[in-house]
């Protein structure tokens, strides 16, 4: 049986709807809008961005901003490509040496997103030229240029980002003006809760149902809906709250309001917030620091002075300090002390850390791809904040260092100038920091990368830039997926002409262009027990390390176990929207990935799903369960019954009421519901609609009338129990017809029958169809809680003997039975299921 994979990527489902109005939709914007929101995307698409400086850091920022989907990007650079640029500028080739960096990079960056015009500019940045941009990004620029451009941008309402890297050190500065409006400070979904009580006080106290904490914080703003009794709250503007406990908070003066009766929903409202920034020059003297590592709490102020001293050194010598040169290090310390003594504001420190400043001098000539990737990613995110007003911007200086990467000094031994001197090699920027010996070791490494998606592309780019497997070593990358159009907005190694190609092979070829010396092999294997004959003992023993770029927990845990068993270091990482995590696993030294697990997701009670849904996630889960229960599980069970002699034996060993449910479902699929014509399929869909959206609701309201009271005298339909209303089917209702059309086609294809898209013909069948009037029955038990249902199921099992399926007839040859569902059909039925259930339960009557 050709079953449709329900683990289908949701981007495919959403795309089916989006493509209805546009044949060539901008996927770069579409998928990113799920994170940023539609309004934020519109603001970003009206922003012109200038990126000045196209060395490793600049190209990283430009790449991310172009993929983000701004209106246009201008690349500015007046310098020519040098050997040291090849350490991290992944769009420069050896044949580009001596050419302008912006002009060479323009063509390759423009390929990333055809919706974003990318142009190169090689003249000086004049004030008039800067006025055409909404955001200006400066990298690799002198301090005087930063001050001039920064002050001009501040006074003309242009947002500014300054970014720089010096070996293992990074710097980032933001100035978004004196009155920037942040629309949404954190990007999280607004919270909501159900109300059980509101008091009449000078500061009214709202008590929420004790099923879950409300999650609000003092200072949040909320609105009220569906409050009965104290109806004045329903029309109030957003009210600021003060939390009193996990289930209570106070609001405004409610003494003049009506008495609260029952019900109500309180929802968080994201209120715009104004943020003020100092100009570049002012902030230099009175800096605000973002602390990235509280173990280095004092370092930002020290490095702030160190970077200014580096600018002074460059003005004086027209070069950076030589790598690991003691004399240059001493001179930089002296310059830093002069800078510190000239400070009059809070930038002045009591005592300069000479050792730290010396290390800054030793590595400042370096140019490292991983540091550029990190600072470049942060800078690009700040550009998006500047364009969209989404997420709280960084205020205002961020300094980062990764000095832990330097080898530990043994017996006072240090790297020497000779170890780190330039060699006219593409790795000169890295040799300047770590020396030639480490570079030679990197070339010998044999690494296994699992996954070539978004994270995998970034890792491969960095692997190529640092020279991993650039000699005797090898990088093996495996990914069983092919490239889809929806991948192009973040998996930057792929281009539109690569769609349908294998990810691993395409990514390997792309990084080979970045660094021809990398030895890389692409596989198309899934990691798991079934491929252990490929990735066997010899394979793992030959590795120096493993990097995960996976999209599921099971595969991550499997690779974690393999790495622990073979004692191989593992680099684990993952992203979710704007959030991400990285974990370094060294077997028997650090915690492994499997050592800790996320808490289990809170499950939704079955009775809540079936009878008392009260949140959108309930309707989504109900729709998924409905789809699987109608079109996936019955077909699977029927096929197993027909082809597997041990199916019956295994089924009878299932716990609880499952054996009876499975056998009844098989009998229903093969006998009761088996269609013989398209009209039978339409009839089935129409009767199912009637059962779910009318009959069941009538029966529920018969058992629990709208005015029903509990044993304590409280209204039964209150709190999380929302009183539903039955629907009346109409062929003139598009949603009703969509449901029947989708259901009938899915049902027909389940039995290998030809479906139809003729809505007029289906309407004629429905008009001639007689649907019996439903009369609610007395004595029907509807369970209010899962505990009630479990007790009833236990009694039901005792009252029923096992069912024999030996006499079940087969309606038609089973080789025609198949579930070859199309993506659009799946998306449509999921939407109609959810929409109907939502309208039935969640909308107020």
N, C-alpha and C positions, 0 to 999 in steps of 0.2 A: 504494500500500500504506500502510495507516494504522499506522505503526510507533510503538511506545511509546517515549517519551523516557526513555533511561536516565540522563539528567542530572537525574532527579527529585530534588527536595529530600528529604534523608534524614529530615527531620522528619515527612514524610508517611508514610514507611515505618515509622518507629517508632510513629507515632500509630496505625497499623492494629492493632498488637498491644495498645497501651495501652487502646484503646477497647473491647476485648473484655469487660472486667469492669466498666467504668463508662461509662454513656451520656454523662455530662457531666463529663469529666475536667478537673481544674484545670491548664490548659496553662501558666499562669503558673509553677506549681511544677514541672510535668513537664519543661519544656525547660530551666529553670534548674538542675534537679537533675543534668543532664548535666555541668554545670560544677562545682557544689558537692558533689554526691553526695547520696544518699538520707538518710543520717543527719544531715548538716548541714542539709538542708531541713526535717527533722522538728524540729530544735532551733530553726530560724528561725520555724517556724509556731507555736511555743509562746511567742513573745516579743512583749510589749506595748511599743510604742515611743511616747515623747512627743517631739514636735518643737515647741519654743517659738520663736516669732518667725516670722511668715508674710510677710516681705518677700521680695525676689527670691531670697535665699539659702535661706531656710526652705522656700519652695515647691519649690525645686529638690531639696532633700534629701527632703522629704516625697514628691514624685513618684517618686523613685528607690526609696525604701524601700517604698512601696505596691506598685510593680511587682515588687519583690523577693519579696513574698509572706509578710510577717510576720503574726502573729496579729491585731494591731490597731494603728492609728495614731491618736493624739490630737493635734490641732492646737491650740496655745495661742498666743493673742495678745490683748493688752489695748488695742492701738492701732487707729486708724482709717486707712483708705487715704488716701494723699496723692498729689499729682501726681508727685512724684519716684519713688513706688513703681512707676508704670507703665513705668519704664525697664527693669525686669527681672521684675516680678511678672506672669507671663504668664496668670494666672487672675483678674486684676483688670481691670475695664472702667471706662471713664470714668464710667458711671452708678453705679459702686460707691464713688466718692469720698465720704469721710465715714462709710462703713460699717466695721464690724469686719472686719479682714483674715481672721481665722480662719473666721468664720461665712460670709463670701462664698466663700472658697476651698474650704470643706468639700464642698459639693455637686459641684464640678467635679473635685476630687481623688478623691472616692468613685467616680466613673465609671471610673477607671483600672483597678480590679480589684475585681470584685464579691465576691471571696472575702476581702477585707480590710475589716473595719468601720472607718470613718473618722468621728470625732466631733470637734466643736469645743468648746473650753473657754476661757472669757474671764475667769475669776477669778484671783486671785493663786496662785502655786505654793507651797502649804504643804507641810510635811514629811510630813504624813499622806497628802496627795494623791500625792506622789512615790513612795510605797511600792508602788503597784500596777504600777509599770513595771519592766521588765528593763533598758531602755536609755533614757537621757534625752539629748536633743540641745538645746543652747542656742544660739540665734543672736540677734543684735541685743539683747543683754542687758548691763546695767551690770556693771562689775567686781565690785561688792559682791554682786550676785546670783550671779555665776559662782562666787565664793568660797563663799558660803553653800550653794548647791546642790551644788557640787563636793565640799565636805567632808562633807555629809550623805550623798551617794551613795557616797563612798569608804568610810564607816564602816558602810553598810548593804548593801553588796554590789550596788549598782546601777551599771551601767556608764555612763560619761559621755562625751559628745562635745561640745566647744565649738567653734563655727565662727563666723567673722566675716569680712566684707570691707569694705574702705575704699578705694573707687576702684580703683586698680591694685594694691592690696595685699590679701593674704589671710592668714588665720590659722586654724590648726586644732590642737586639743588633744584627746588621748585619755587617759582613766583607766579601765582595765578591772579595777581591783582589785589586791590584793596577791598573789593566787594565781590567775591566769587560766591555764586549760589549753588550749594550742593543739594541736588534734588533727593538723593537717597544715600545716606551715609554708609550703609553696610551691604546693600544689595540682597538682604535676606527677605524671604516672603513675609508679608505682614501676618501677625499672630491674630487669633480670634479665640473666643471662649464663650461658653453658654452660662447664663446668669441664673442663679437660684434665689437671690435676694438683693434688694437695694433699700437702704434705710433713708429716712428723712432726717438729715442733720445739716449742720453748718458746713460740714465736709462729708457728704453722703458716702456710706461704705457699700461697695459692691462686692458681693460674695459669689464666686463662680462654683459650678458643680465640682464636686471633689473627685471626679474621674481623672482629671489631669491638672497639673499646675498651669496657671494662666501664662506664665513666662514673660509678663510685662516687667518693665523697669521704671523707676521713678523718673519723671520727665517725659515719658512717652505720651503721645496723644492718641485718643480713641474716639470712636463714634459708636452709637447704639442703634440697633434695629430690632423690630418685632417685640419691643417691650410692651407688655399689656399692663394697663393701670397708670404707670408713670410715663405716659405717652409723650410728655414734653421732651424727654431725652431723645426720642426718635428723630426730632427735627433740629437738634442742637448742632452747632458747629463742633469741630474736634475739640475735645476737653483734655487738658493736661492732668495726669494722674500721679498719685504717690502710692507706691506699693506698701502694703501693711503686712503681707505674708504671702505664702505660695498660692493662696486661693482668694485673697482679698486685696482690695486697693480702694483708695478714697478719690472722690471726684469733687465737683463744685458743690455749692450750697443747694441742697434739694428740699429745704423746708417748705418752700412755696409750691412744690410740685404735687401732683395727685399721688394718692397712695399706690404703692407698687402692688400688683396682683400676681403676675407670674410671667415666666418666659423672658426672652430677650437674648440677643447676641451682641457682644462687645468686640469690636475689631480695631486693630492698631492702624493708625494712619501715619504714613511717612511725611513728616513736615519738612519743607525746605529749610536749609540752614546756611546762614552767611558766614563765610570764612575770610579773614583778612590776612594778607601776606605783606611782608616787608620787601623793599627793593633789594637788589643784589648788593649794592654798596652798603646800605644800612644793615643788612643781615650779616655781612662779613664781620662787622664790628660787634653786633649783638645777635649772635647765632642762636637758633633753636635746633637742637639735635634730636634725631630719631635714633634711639639706642637699639642696635640689632643684636647685641650680646651683652647681657648684664654682668657677665664675667669680665667684660672689658669696659666697664662703666665710664672710666676716665679717658678712654682712648679717643673718642670723637674730638674733644677739644685739642688734644695733642696733634692728631692727624690734620685737623683744620689748619693749624699753624704750619705743619710740615708741608702741606700742599702749597701754601703761599711761599714758603722758603724754596720749594722746587721751581716755582715761577721766577723767583729772584735769581736762582742759579742759572736758569735758562737764559734770562736777559743778559746775565753777565758773561756766560761762556758760549751761548748759542748752541748748547747741547745739554742733555741730561747727565747726571753723574754716571761715571762708568760703573759697570756691574762689579760689585763686591770690591770696590776700590776704597781702601781705608782713608786715603787723603781726601777724596771727594766726600766721604762720609763725615769726616771731621768738619769740612767746610760747610756742609749742609747744616750741621748742628749749630755752627756759629751763626749762619744766616737765620735759622729758626729762632735763635735767642734774640737776634736783632728785631725780627718781626714781632716777637712776643713783647719786647720792651717798648715797642712803638704803639702797642694796643692801648686804647683808653676805655674800651667797653668790656663786656662780659667775656669777650674772646680771649682775654689775657689769662694765662694759667700761672699758678703760684710757682710751680717747678716743672721745667721741661724734662721729659723722659728722653735722655740722650740715646739710650740703646734703641728705643723705638724709632727715633728719627734716623739713626744710622741704618737700620734695616730698611727703612723707606728709601734711603739713598742707594743701598746695595741693589735693590730690586726694581727701582723706578724705571730703568731702561727696558724692562721686560714688557712683553705684550702677550697676555695669556688668553686663549680662547674661552676657557671656562669662566674666568672672571668677567670677561666682556659679555658672555652670555647671561650671567647673573645680573650685572649692573644694567645691561641693555634691556633685559626683560622688565626690570623695575622701571627704567626710564620710559619704555613704551607704554607700560601700564599707567604711568603718570600722564603721558600724552593723552591717553584715552579718557582719563578722569577730567583733564582740562577741556577736552572736546565735548564730553557728554554731561558733565555735572553729576555723574554717577560714581559713588564711593568717595569716602573721605580722602582728600589729597594728603600727601606727605608734607609735614611742616618741620623745618624747611631744608635742613641739611642732613644727609645720611652719609656716614663714613663706614666702610667695611674693610676688614682685612682678613686674610687667610694665612697668617704667618705659621699656623700649625702645620702647613704643608711643607715647610722647610725641614730638612733632615735634622734630627737632634744632634747637638754638638757632643762629640765623644772626646774627652781629653782636651777640650779646647779647639779641636780641629774645625776649620771652617772652609767654605768654598773660597777659591782664589780667583783673581782677575783672569788668570790663564784658563782656568776651568770654564769661565763664563764669557770669554771674549767672543766677539762675532766671527763667524766663519763663512759669510756669504751663503748661508744656508736658509731654507725656508723656516727652520726652527730657531733662528737666532733670537727671536723674542722670548722663547721659552728657555733656551740655553742661558740667556742672561740672568735668569732667576735660579735655575736648578743645576746648571752645569751640563757638560757634555756626557758624563757617565749616565745620568738618569735618562738622557735622550736615547742613548744606546740601549738601555734596558727596555724602554718603552717600545722600541722597534722589534724586540724579541717576544713581546707579549702575545699570548693566544687567548682571546676572549670570546665568550659566547653571549650574544645579544638575543633575547627572546622577545620578539615583537618589533615591527617596523612601522608603527603608527606615529602619532604626534610626538610622544616622548622618544620613541625609537629613532625618528628622523633627527631630533636634536642631539641625541647621544652619538649617532653615527657622524654627524657633522663635527662634533667636538673630538671624537676619536681620530678622525682624519686630520684635524688641525694640530693636535698634539703629537701626531706621529705614531699613534698606537698601531702596532703591526706594520710599521713602515720598513721592516727589514725581513728577518727570518720568521716573524710571528704571523698571526692570522686572526681576522675577525670573522666569526661565523654568525650570520644573522638568519633567524628563521621566522617566517610568518606565512600562514596558510591563506591569508586573505588577498583579494584583488583590490585594486584601487578603484574607488567610487568618486563621483563628482563631489559628493558632500565632504570628502576627505581634504579637498584642496584648500580649505580656509585655514588649516592649521598644520597639515603635514607637508612642509614647505619643499621637500625634495621632489614632489610630484607635480606634474603639469597636466593641463587638459588633455594633451595627446597621449598621456600615460594611462588614462582611464581604461579599465578592464585588464591591465597588465598586473603581474604579480608584484606585491609590495616589496618583498625582500630583494628580488633581482633588480627592480627599478631603483630602489634606494642604494643598493651596492654600486650600481653604475653611476649614480649621481655623485656620491662621495668620491668615487674614483676620479671624476672630473676635478674635484676640489683638491685632491692630493693623489697624483698618479702612483705614488710609491706605496700606498696602503694595499695590503693583501687582504681581500675580503671575498667571502663566498656566501651566496644566498641559498637558503633552503626553504621549502614549502611544507614543513612538517609541524604538526601540533605536538607540543611537549606533553607527555603523559606515559602511562604504562605501555600503551600500544606502540610507542616509538623508542622503547628502551633498547631495542636491537640496533637502532641507529646511534642513539646517544647512550652508549654502553660504558662499561668500566674504563676501557681504553680511552674513550672520548673524554670523559670527565677527568681522568688522571692527567691528560695532556694539557688541561686548561690552567690558566693563571687566575681566572676570575669569570664571574657571570654578572650580567646586567639584565634586570627585568624591565620590560616596557609593555606590560600586560594589561588587559582590561577586565579580568575576573579574578576573584579570590581563590578559587580552586586551583587554577594554574599557578598562581603565586605560591600557594602553600606547597604544591608539588615540587616546584623548583627550589623552594626553601629547604625542604627535606633532602633533596638530592645534594644540595650544596653543603648542608651540615654533614651528611654521610661521607662525602668525598673531601670535606674540609676545604672548600673553596670559598673565597670571599664573594659576597653577593651585594650588588647595589640595587636596592628596591625603591621604586618611585611610583607615584600616581597623581592624577589631577582630577578635580571636580569643579567645573566652572572656573572661578578665579582662585580656587583653593588648591593646594598641592602638598605633598609630603615626600620626604626622602628618608630612607633608612639604610644605613651601612651595616651589614651583617658579617662579622668575622666569627666563624664557628668556634665555640668554646671560649670566646673572649667577650663578645657582645651578645645581647638578646637576639634571638632569631625572629624572623617574621611571624612564625607560627606560635611563638611564646605568648603573644597577647592577641586578643581578638576583640572586635567591636562588640558592644552589647547587642543581643538579639533584637531585631526590630519588633516593636509592639504589634502583636497580631490583632486583627479585628474579629470580635466574636461573631460566630456564624449567624446567630439570631439577629444581631445588629445588621448584618449584611442583608439577610432575607426579609426582615420585617420592620426594622427601625433604623434605617440609615440616616445620618445627620451631618455628614461631611462629604466633601467632594471626593476624598480618597476612598470613601465607602462605595460611591457609585462607580469609580474606576475599577476597583477590585471586583465588584459585582459583575461589571461588564466582561472582565477577563474570565472570571469563573463561568459566566454564562456561555461565552464563546467556546471555552474548552469543553464544558459539559455537553454542548450540543453537537459540536463538529469534530472534536479531536478525540476525546476519550471513548465515545461509543464506537467509532470506527476502529480505533486501536484494539479495543476489547473484542469486537466482532471478528477482526482478522485473526487475533490470537486464538479465539475459540475455534475458528475454522482450520487453522494451520498448526496449532500447538496441542499435542495430545495431553500435555500436563497442565494446560491452562486451568481446567476445572479443579484439579487437585490444589494448585497454588492459590486459586481464588478462595476456596473454602477455608484456607488457613489464615486469611486476612483477619485482623482484629475487628471487634465491634460489629456494627451493622454493615460493614463494607461488602462482605460476600453477597448478601441479599441485594444491596444496591447495584453491584456490578452485574449480577445475573439478571436482574430485572431490566437493567439498561441494555444488555445484549438482546434479550427477548424483544424489547421495544424496538431496537434498531433493525433486527432481522425479520420481525413479523408485523408488529402493530403499525409502525411508522413507515414501512418500506413502500416507496412511491412507485407508480407504474407509468406516470405521465407528468408533464410539466404542470398541468393543472393540479395534480396531487401535491406537488411541491409548494405551489402558491397557497393551496388550502392549508397545508401544514403550517406555513409561515403565518397565515392569517389567524389560525386557531391559537398558535403560540402567542401571538401578540395579544389576543383577547384574554388568554389565560393570565399572562404576566401583568398586563397593565389595566385590566378591568376586573376579571373574575376574582383573582387573588386579593385585590384591594377591597372588593365588596365583601369577601369572606372575612378579611381582617377587620373591617369596620362593623361587621355583624358581631364578631367576637368582642371587639373593643369599640363601642360607639364613641363618637366625638365627645360626648358628655360623660363618659365612663369615669368613675372614681376608684381610687385604690382603697385597700382596707383601712388606711389611715385617714381617708377622706380627701386626699389630695387628687387633683386631676390626673388621670392616667396619661393623657397626651400632654405631657409637659416635660421640660428639660430636654434631654437628648431624644425623646420620643416625639417625632414630628408627625402630625396627623396627615395622612396622604389623601388624595382624591382620585377616584377612578376616571379613566379616560374613555371617550367615545370615539370609535374608529371612523375615519372619513377618508375617502379616496382623494378628496381635494386638499388634504393636509400632506404637504411634501415630506415631512418627517415620518409620518405613518407609512407613506408609500415607499420611502427609502428603506425603512426597516423591512417591509414585506419583500421588496425586490431583492435586497441583499440576502435576507434569510432564505428565500426560495432558491436563489442561485447557489448559495453555499450548500444547501440541502441537496439540490440536484447533483452538483458536482461530487458530493460525498458518495453518491450511488452511481457515478459514472454517466450521468444523464446530461443532455444538452440543456443549458440554461437559456435565458432570454433577457434582453434589455428593453423590450417593448412595453413601456409603461401603460399605453392605451390598452393593449391586450390583457395585461395583468388587471387593470381596472375593470375590464369587462368580466373577467373571471370572478373578481371580488364582488361585483354588483349582482352576479347570479348566485352567489354563495349564500347559503342560509346558515347564520350563526345562531345557535340555540341561546335563548335567554337564560342567563345564569340566576339561579336561586340559591342564596346562601344556605348552608346546611347547619343544623344544630348538632352539637356533639363533636364538632371538629376541633381538635386541640391545636392551638397555636402556641408555641413555646416562647416565653418571655425571656428566658435565659438559657445559656448553653448547658447549665447543670440540669435544668428540666429536660432538655432535649436528650442528653446522654442517658438519663434514667429511662425515658420513654423508649429509646433505641434498644436498651438492654432487655426490656420486656418484649419488644417486638421480635427480637432474635429468638427468644424462648417459644414464641407462638408460631413460628414458621419453620417448616422442614426444608431441607435443601431442595432446590429446584433441579429437575433433570432437563438438560438441553439436548438430549439425544434426538428428539423428534422435531427440533426447530427446522423449518424448511428454509431453503435459500431462495430468495426471490429472483435472482438473476446471477449469471456467472460472475464469480467474485474477482476474476482478473480484470473486470471493468470497474471495480470499486477503487476509487482513488480520491485523495483530497489534494488536488492540484490548485490550491487557492491562489488567486492573484493578490498582489500587494494592495491595489486600490480597493478590491472587494473587502479585504481584511480591515483596512482603515475605515471604510465606510460603515461596516457593521459595528465596529468598535465605537465609532462616533455616535451612531444612532442608538446603540444600546445605552451608552452613557448619557446622551442628551435626553432620551426618553425617561430614563430612571431619575435623572436630575430634575426634570420638569415635574415628574410625578411626586417626588418626595421633598425636594429641597426648596422649591419655590413656594412662597406664601400663598395660601388659598385666598 
